[in-house]
Amino acid sequence: MKAPSPAEFGPSVGERIGRAILIVTIAFLTFVGGGWSVLSKTFPSDFLRNAYRASESFLAKKALSESPLRTDLWYGTRDSSRGITVYDRTEAFLGYTLFTSGDGPYARLIDMDGRVVHEWRKPFSEIWDETAAVRRPRPDSMIYMNKAHVFPNGDLLAIYTAASDTPWGYGLVKLDRNSNVIWSYLQRAHHDLDVSPDGRIFVLTHEFTSEKIEGVTDLARPRLDDFLVVLSPDGEELKKISLTRALARSRFRQFLHAFPAFAREDPLHANTANYIDSETARNLRVAQEGHVMTAFRDLGLVVAVDPESGEIVWATRGPWLGFHDPRPLPDGRILLYDNFGAFRGGRNDSRVIEFDPVTMQIAWEYTGDDDRPFFSALRGSAQRLPNGNTLVNEDQGGRVFEVNRAGRIVWEYVNPVRNTDPKSGASFIPVLTGAQRIVAERFAPEFRTAIENGKENRQ
């Protein structure tokens, strides 16, 4: 009988140890080589970085998909307040308040007593089709209306935004007063919109790009680029302006070298589209009628864009941080929601400021007080009312309030919606976004009569 050869017994202990060492060595060298590639930005750094981002995004989505309460659409409740908590009938500016809420795809119109007089509701899944820029939408529980605009006859424009997704802009829809779809624009609209007197719609969109911009080397590839899009009243795209490229070719291009490291992949983070009409332009020395004011959050820039030429005609930085909603006023000043600009007791609170864009002097500010501070890390807006009061939308607190020039709150509404985390038992409130006060006279007689008679009251 022939004796078996050593090969028939398999690898020796020494051979197995040697192979293990070889595998560990190859893995270590691959790790070191990959790290060196990423740091030195040489091939295949883009591939490795993108693979890491994709895996990170996938894991984040998987974790957040368990409950909307774990997204930035919900925050822990501060107290038990619900509905109207303050109403000074002698000082508050009368009208209806339109807002959207992080708990669902709807917009609500309430009266001064907090009663819902009308609601528009339409899940994104009923609007989405295969032409949409977003190929795999998040579940409806993760998608809400982020900003809305109501027309006199009760038609509504609304932007859809998703939690736990990037890009988060999902599209724009026009609904009639009964929430039937009139048209939809399924590009990645996000944050804000405005409507000019002639009916054109100005909206922000964003998308991933790997395009290089000459002379700007620090931008990530791919990155989110923001666009200002002009739509016809029927929702047809008339113009699309790359705000990143507009900034790069403007006299303000040096700001593209001043964004923080964390913003390389989303350098502008535009969050505002405020159309400058003739009344506002009369005393505004830095922009003209027809221009659009926007905010580049991470660059700290307030910017005016000429939609006709696609050029940035003015920009400035100031003492604000993580800000939203620069809104030109008829007296030539600008109102702005400063998310982190108030320093109180060792922490950063939010504030609203009114400043002169030429002298940069702050003419008025509201910072809350020790008893009633306010803070929203994300989102936020402020509207100057005809009586001189200011309507402030503190999204993270789930509330909107009206404050007079002396800093006294004369009206306040807290989102009454609550949810409880089944694991911790903690109570959560959804963000309240895009709040705006609308005078009753703005509505057409038929729609106004319906809501004033309470025919559509949804208490």
C-alpha positions as CSV (number, residue, x, y, z in Angstrom):
1,M,0.0,0.0,0.0
2,K,1.4,3.4,-1.1
3,A,2.1,5.9,1.8
4,P,0.1,9.2,1.5
5,S,2.1,12.2,0.4
6,P,2.2,15.3,2.7
7,A,0.0,17.2,0.3
8,E,-2.9,14.8,0.9
9,F,-3.0,15.8,4.6
10,G,-3.6,19.5,3.5
11,P,-1.5,22.6,4.4
12,S,0.8,22.3,7.3
13,V,0.3,24.4,10.4
14,G,3.2,26.6,9.2
15,E,1.6,27.1,5.8
16,R,-1.7,28.1,7.4
17,I,-0.1,30.6,9.6
18,G,1.8,32.0,6.7
19,R,-1.3,32.4,4.6
20,A,-3.1,34.1,7.5
21,I,-0.2,36.5,7.9
22,L,-0.3,37.2,4.1
23,I,-4.0,38.0,4.2
24,V,-3.7,40.3,7.2
25,T,-0.7,42.0,5.5
26,I,-2.7,42.5,2.3
27,A,-5.7,43.9,4.2
28,F,-3.4,46.3,6.2
29,L,-1.7,47.5,3.0
30,T,-5.0,48.0,1.3
31,F,-6.3,50.0,4.3
32,V,-3.2,52.1,4.4
33,G,-3.2,52.6,0.6
34,G,-6.9,53.5,0.6
35,G,-6.3,56.0,3.4
36,W,-3.3,57.5,1.6
37,S,-5.4,57.7,-1.6
38,V,-8.2,59.6,0.1
39,L,-5.9,62.0,1.9
40,S,-3.8,62.7,-1.2
41,K,-6.9,62.8,-3.4
42,T,-5.3,60.5,-6.0
43,F,-6.9,57.5,-7.7
44,P,-9.1,55.7,-6.6
45,S,-9.9,58.2,-3.8
46,D,-13.2,59.4,-5.4
47,F,-14.4,55.8,-5.7
48,L,-13.5,54.9,-2.1
49,R,-15.0,58.1,-0.7
50,N,-18.2,57.6,-2.7
51,A,-18.4,54.0,-1.6
52,Y,-18.0,55.1,2.1
53,R,-20.7,57.8,1.7
54,A,-23.1,55.3,0.1
55,S,-22.7,52.7,2.9
56,E,-23.0,55.5,5.5
57,S,-26.2,56.8,3.9
58,F,-27.6,53.3,3.6
59,L,-27.0,52.5,7.3
60,A,-28.4,55.9,8.3
61,K,-31.6,55.3,6.3
62,K,-32.0,51.9,7.8
63,A,-31.6,53.2,11.3
64,L,-34.0,56.1,10.8
65,S,-36.6,54.1,9.0
66,E,-37.6,52.5,12.2
67,S,-39.5,55.6,13.4
68,P,-40.1,59.1,12.1
69,L,-39.5,60.2,15.8
70,R,-35.8,59.6,15.2
71,T,-35.6,62.2,12.4
72,D,-35.3,65.9,12.5
73,L,-39.1,66.2,11.9
74,W,-39.7,65.6,15.6
75,Y,-38.2,67.0,18.8
76,G,-38.8,66.4,22.5
77,T,-41.7,68.5,23.9
78,R,-40.6,71.3,26.1
79,D,-43.9,71.5,28.1
80,S,-47.6,70.7,27.9
81,S,-48.6,73.8,25.9
82,R,-50.9,73.2,23.0
83,G,-52.8,75.5,20.6
84,I,-53.3,79.1,21.4
85,T,-51.4,80.1,24.6
86,V,-51.2,83.9,24.1
87,Y,-53.7,86.1,22.4
88,D,-53.7,89.9,23.0
89,R,-56.7,91.0,21.0
90,T,-55.7,94.7,21.2
91,E,-52.2,94.2,19.7
92,A,-52.2,91.0,17.6
93,F,-52.6,91.5,13.8
94,L,-55.8,89.9,12.6
95,G,-55.7,87.3,9.9
96,Y,-55.3,83.6,9.2
97,T,-52.1,81.6,9.7
98,L,-50.9,79.1,7.1
99,F,-48.3,76.4,8.2
100,T,-47.1,72.9,7.5
101,S,-46.2,70.3,10.1
102,G,-43.6,67.5,10.3
103,D,-46.1,64.8,11.1
104,G,-47.6,64.6,7.6
105,P,-48.1,65.8,4.0
106,Y,-50.5,68.6,4.8
107,A,-50.9,72.4,5.1
108,R,-53.3,74.0,7.5
109,L,-55.0,77.4,7.7
110,I,-56.0,78.4,11.3
111,D,-57.8,81.4,12.6
112,M,-56.7,83.7,15.5
113,D,-58.2,81.3,18.0
114,G,-56.3,78.3,16.6
115,R,-59.2,76.6,14.9
116,V,-58.4,74.8,11.7
117,V,-60.6,76.5,9.0
118,H,-59.1,74.6,6.0
119,E,-56.6,71.8,5.3
120,W,-54.9,70.6,2.2
121,R,-53.6,67.0,2.3
122,K,-51.9,64.9,-0.3
123,P,-49.4,62.1,0.3
124,F,-46.3,62.2,-2.0
125,S,-47.0,58.6,-3.1
126,E,-50.1,59.8,-4.8
127,I,-48.1,62.4,-6.8
128,W,-44.9,60.4,-7.6
129,D,-44.4,58.8,-11.0
130,E,-41.5,57.4,-13.0
131,T,-40.6,60.9,-14.4
132,A,-39.7,62.1,-10.9
133,A,-36.0,62.9,-10.1
134,V,-36.3,60.9,-6.9
135,R,-36.2,57.3,-8.0
136,R,-36.9,55.5,-4.7
137,P,-38.9,57.8,-2.4
138,R,-38.9,57.3,1.3
139,P,-42.2,56.1,2.9
140,D,-45.0,58.7,3.2
141,S,-44.4,58.8,7.0
142,M,-41.0,60.3,6.2
143,I,-42.2,62.9,3.7
144,Y,-44.0,66.2,4.6
145,M,-44.9,69.5,3.1
146,N,-42.0,71.9,4.0
147,K,-43.4,75.2,2.6
148,A,-46.7,76.3,1.2
149,H,-48.2,79.2,-0.7
150,V,-52.0,79.8,-0.9
151,F,-53.6,81.6,-3.7
152,P,-56.8,83.8,-3.3
153,N,-59.1,81.1,-4.7
154,G,-57.7,78.4,-2.3
155,D,-55.3,76.7,-4.6
156,L,-52.0,75.8,-2.9
157,L,-48.4,75.4,-3.9
158,A,-46.4,73.0,-1.6
159,I,-42.9,71.7,-1.5
160,Y,-42.3,68.1,-0.4
161,T,-39.2,67.3,1.7
162,A,-38.0,63.9,2.9
163,A,-36.3,63.0,6.2
164,S,-33.3,60.7,6.2
165,D,-32.6,61.2,2.5
166,T,-30.0,63.2,0.5
167,P,-31.0,65.1,-1.6
168,W,-34.0,65.8,0.6
169,G,-35.9,67.9,-1.9
170,Y,-38.7,65.8,-3.5
171,G,-40.8,68.2,-5.6
172,L,-43.4,70.9,-5.9
173,V,-47.2,70.4,-6.4
174,K,-50.1,72.7,-7.1
175,L,-53.4,71.6,-5.5
176,D,-56.9,73.0,-5.7
177,R,-58.8,73.8,-2.5
178,N,-60.0,70.2,-2.4
179,S,-56.5,68.8,-2.5
180,N,-56.8,67.6,-6.1
181,V,-53.6,67.8,-8.1
182,I,-53.5,70.6,-10.7
183,W,-49.9,70.0,-11.7
184,S,-46.7,68.8,-10.3
185,Y,-43.0,69.6,-10.8
186,L,-41.1,66.5,-9.7
187,Q,-37.6,67.8,-9.7
188,R,-35.8,68.1,-6.4
189,A,-37.5,71.3,-5.1
190,H,-36.6,72.1,-1.5
191,H,-36.8,74.7,1.3
192,D,-38.6,77.7,-0.2
193,L,-40.7,79.2,-3.0
194,D,-42.2,82.5,-3.9
195,V,-44.6,83.8,-6.5
196,S,-44.2,87.1,-8.5
197,P,-47.2,89.4,-9.3
198,D,-47.3,88.0,-12.9
199,G,-47.7,84.4,-11.6
200,R,-44.2,83.1,-12.2
201,I,-42.9,80.8,-9.5
202,F,-39.4,80.9,-8.0
203,V,-38.2,77.8,-6.3
204,L,-35.0,76.2,-5.1
205,T,-33.8,72.8,-6.4
206,H,-30.7,70.8,-5.8
207,E,-28.9,67.8,-7.3
208,F,-25.6,65.9,-7.2
209,T,-22.9,66.9,-9.6
210,S,-19.2,66.0,-10.1
211,E,-18.5,68.9,-12.4
212,K,-15.3,70.9,-11.7
213,I,-15.4,74.7,-11.3
214,E,-12.3,76.4,-12.5
215,G,-10.3,78.0,-9.8
216,V,-12.2,76.3,-6.9
217,T,-10.4,73.2,-5.7
218,D,-11.9,72.5,-2.3
219,L,-15.4,71.5,-3.5
220,A,-16.2,67.8,-3.0
221,R,-17.0,65.6,-6.0
222,P,-19.8,64.6,-6.0
223,R,-21.5,67.5,-4.1
224,L,-24.9,69.0,-3.9
225,D,-25.4,72.0,-6.1
226,D,-28.2,74.4,-5.6
227,F,-30.3,76.0,-8.4
228,L,-32.8,78.8,-8.6
229,V,-35.6,77.6,-11.0
230,V,-38.2,79.8,-12.6
231,L,-41.5,78.1,-13.4
232,S,-44.5,79.4,-15.4
233,P,-47.9,79.7,-13.6
234,D,-48.6,76.2,-15.1
235,G,-45.5,74.6,-13.7
236,E,-43.4,74.6,-16.8
237,E,-39.7,75.2,-16.3
238,L,-38.6,78.5,-17.8
239,K,-35.1,78.9,-16.5
240,K,-32.7,77.0,-14.2
241,I,-29.7,78.9,-12.7
242,S,-26.8,77.1,-11.0
243,L,-26.2,79.2,-7.9
244,T,-22.7,77.7,-7.4
245,R,-21.6,78.7,-10.8
246,A,-23.3,82.1,-10.5
247,L,-21.3,82.7,-7.4
248,A,-18.0,81.4,-9.0
249,R,-18.3,83.9,-11.9
250,S,-19.4,86.9,-9.7
251,R,-17.3,89.5,-8.0
252,F,-18.1,87.6,-4.8
253,R,-16.4,84.4,-5.9
254,Q,-13.8,84.6,-3.1
255,F,-16.5,83.4,-0.7
256,L,-16.3,80.0,-2.4
257,H,-13.0,79.6,-0.6
258,A,-14.5,80.4,2.8
259,F,-16.9,77.6,3.5
260,P,-16.4,75.4,6.5
261,A,-14.9,71.9,6.1
262,F,-18.1,70.2,6.9
263,A,-19.8,71.9,4.0
264,R,-17.5,70.6,1.2
265,E,-20.3,68.3,0.0
266,D,-23.1,71.0,0.3
267,P,-21.2,74.3,0.0
268,L,-24.1,76.7,-0.4
269,H,-27.1,75.1,1.3
270,A,-29.4,77.7,-0.2
271,N,-32.6,77.9,1.9
272,T,-34.5,81.0,0.8
273,A,-36.3,82.4,-2.3
274,N,-37.9,85.8,-1.7
275,Y,-39.1,87.7,-4.7
276,I,-38.4,91.5,-4.6
277,D,-41.6,93.3,-5.8
278,S,-41.9,97.0,-6.7
279,E,-43.0,98.1,-3.2
280,T,-40.0,96.4,-1.6
281,A,-37.6,97.5,-4.2
282,R,-38.5,101.2,-3.8
283,N,-36.1,101.8,-0.8
284,L,-33.8,98.7,-1.2
285,R,-30.4,100.0,-2.3
286,V,-28.8,96.7,-3.0
287,A,-31.2,95.0,-5.4
288,Q,-34.0,95.8,-7.8
289,E,-37.5,94.8,-8.6
290,G,-37.5,91.3,-10.1
291,H,-34.5,90.1,-8.2
292,V,-34.7,87.2,-5.8
293,M,-33.1,87.3,-2.4
294,T,-31.7,84.0,-1.1
295,A,-29.4,82.7,1.7
296,F,-26.3,80.6,1.4
297,R,-26.4,79.2,5.0
298,D,-22.9,77.7,5.3
299,L,-21.2,80.6,3.7
300,G,-23.1,83.1,5.8
301,L,-24.1,85.0,2.7
302,V,-27.3,87.0,2.0
303,V,-27.5,87.1,-1.8
304,A,-29.5,88.9,-4.5
305,V,-29.9,87.1,-7.8
306,D,-31.1,88.6,-11.1
307,P,-33.1,85.8,-12.7
308,E,-33.0,87.4,-16.2
309,S,-29.2,87.4,-16.4
310,G,-28.6,84.6,-14.0
311,E,-26.1,86.8,-12.2
312,I,-25.5,87.4,-8.5
313,V,-25.7,91.2,-8.2
314,W,-25.1,91.6,-4.5
315,A,-23.9,89.6,-1.5
316,T,-23.0,90.3,2.1
317,R,-22.0,88.6,5.3
318,G,-22.9,89.7,8.8
319,P,-23.1,88.7,12.5
320,W,-25.4,85.7,11.9
321,L,-24.8,81.9,12.1
322,G,-26.8,79.1,10.4
323,F,-29.4,81.6,9.3
324,H,-32.6,81.5,7.2
325,D,-35.2,83.7,5.4
326,P,-33.5,87.1,4.7
327,R,-36.6,89.1,3.7
328,P,-36.4,92.6,2.3
329,L,-38.7,95.1,3.9
330,P,-40.4,98.2,2.4
331,D,-38.1,100.6,4.3
332,G,-35.0,99.1,2.7
333,R,-33.9,97.0,5.6
334,I,-33.8,93.2,5.8
335,L,-35.4,90.9,8.3
336,L,-33.5,87.6,9.0
337,Y,-33.9,84.6,11.2
338,D,-30.6,84.0,12.9
339,N,-30.5,80.4,14.2
340,F,-27.4,80.6,16.4
341,G,-26.7,84.3,16.7
342,A,-28.0,85.0,20.2
343,F,-25.5,84.2,23.0
344,R,-27.2,83.5,26.4
345,G,-25.9,81.8,29.5
346,G,-23.1,80.0,27.7
347,R,-25.3,78.7,24.9
348,N,-26.4,79.8,21.4
349,D,-30.1,80.7,21.1
350,S,-31.9,81.9,18.1
351,R,-32.9,85.5,17.4
352,V,-34.6,87.6,14.7
353,I,-32.8,90.7,13.5
354,E,-33.6,93.7,11.2
355,F,-30.5,95.2,9.7
356,D,-29.5,97.9,7.1
357,P,-27.8,96.1,4.2
358,V,-25.7,99.2,3.4
359,T,-24.4,100.2,6.9
360,M,-24.9,96.7,8.4
361,Q,-26.3,98.3,11.5
362,I,-28.9,96.2,13.4
363,A,-32.0,98.3,13.8
364,W,-34.1,95.8,15.8
365,E,-33.7,92.3,17.3
366,Y,-35.7,89.9,19.2
367,T,-33.9,87.3,21.3
368,G,-36.5,86.0,23.7
369,D,-35.6,86.2,27.4
370,D,-34.5,83.9,30.2
371,D,-38.1,82.9,30.9
372,R,-39.0,82.4,27.3
373,P,-35.9,81.7,25.2
374,F,-36.4,80.3,21.7
375,F,-34.2,78.1,19.6
376,S,-34.3,76.2,16.3
377,A,-31.1,74.7,15.0
378,L,-32.7,73.9,11.6
379,R,-35.2,76.0,9.7
380,G,-36.9,79.1,10.9
381,S,-38.6,82.2,9.4
382,A,-39.9,85.7,10.3
383,Q,-42.5,87.8,8.7
384,R,-43.0,91.6,9.3
385,L,-46.7,92.3,9.6
386,P,-48.5,95.5,8.5
387,N,-48.9,96.7,12.1
388,G,-45.2,96.5,12.8
389,N,-45.3,93.3,14.7
390,T,-43.2,90.2,13.6
391,L,-44.5,86.7,13.1
392,V,-41.7,84.3,14.2
393,N,-41.7,80.6,13.2
394,E,-39.6,78.6,15.7
395,D,-39.7,75.3,13.9
396,Q,-37.9,73.1,16.4
397,G,-40.2,74.3,19.2
398,G,-43.2,73.4,17.1
399,R,-44.6,76.9,17.6
400,V,-45.3,80.2,15.9
401,F,-45.6,83.5,17.7
402,E,-46.2,87.2,17.1
403,V,-44.0,89.7,18.9
404,N,-44.4,93.5,19.0
405,R,-41.5,96.0,18.7
406,A,-41.0,96.1,22.5
407,G,-40.4,92.3,22.4
408,R,-43.6,91.2,24.0
409,I,-45.4,88.2,22.7
410,V,-49.0,89.1,21.7
411,W,-50.0,85.8,20.1
412,E,-48.7,82.3,20.2
413,Y,-49.7,78.9,18.8
414,V,-48.1,75.6,19.7
415,N,-48.5,72.6,17.5
416,P,-51.1,70.4,19.3
417,V,-49.9,67.2,17.7
418,R,-47.9,64.8,19.9
419,N,-46.4,61.4,19.6
420,T,-44.9,59.1,22.2
421,D,-41.7,57.0,21.7
422,P,-42.8,53.4,22.6
423,K,-39.4,52.5,23.8
424,S,-38.6,55.5,26.1
425,G,-42.1,56.9,26.7
426,A,-40.8,60.4,25.8
427,S,-43.2,62.9,24.3
428,F,-42.4,64.4,20.9
429,I,-43.7,67.4,19.0
430,P,-43.5,67.8,15.1
431,V,-41.8,70.8,13.6
432,L,-44.1,73.6,12.5
433,T,-42.8,75.2,9.3
434,G,-43.3,77.9,6.8
435,A,-45.8,79.9,9.0
436,Q,-47.2,83.1,7.5
437,R,-50.1,85.4,8.4
438,I,-52.6,86.2,5.7
439,V,-55.2,88.9,5.8
440,A,-58.8,87.7,5.1
441,E,-59.2,90.3,2.3
442,R,-56.6,88.5,0.3
443,F,-58.9,85.6,-0.3
444,A,-61.4,85.5,-3.1
445,P,-65.0,86.0,-1.9
446,E,-66.1,82.3,-2.4
447,F,-63.1,80.9,-0.5
448,R,-63.3,83.6,2.1
449,T,-67.0,83.1,2.7
450,A,-66.5,79.3,3.1
451,I,-63.8,79.6,5.7
452,E,-65.4,82.5,7.6
453,N,-68.8,80.6,7.8
454,G,-67.0,77.6,9.2
455,K,-68.1,75.3,6.4
456,E,-64.7,73.8,6.4
457,N,-63.8,74.1,10.0
458,R,-61.9,71.0,11.2
459,Q,-61.8,71.5,14.9
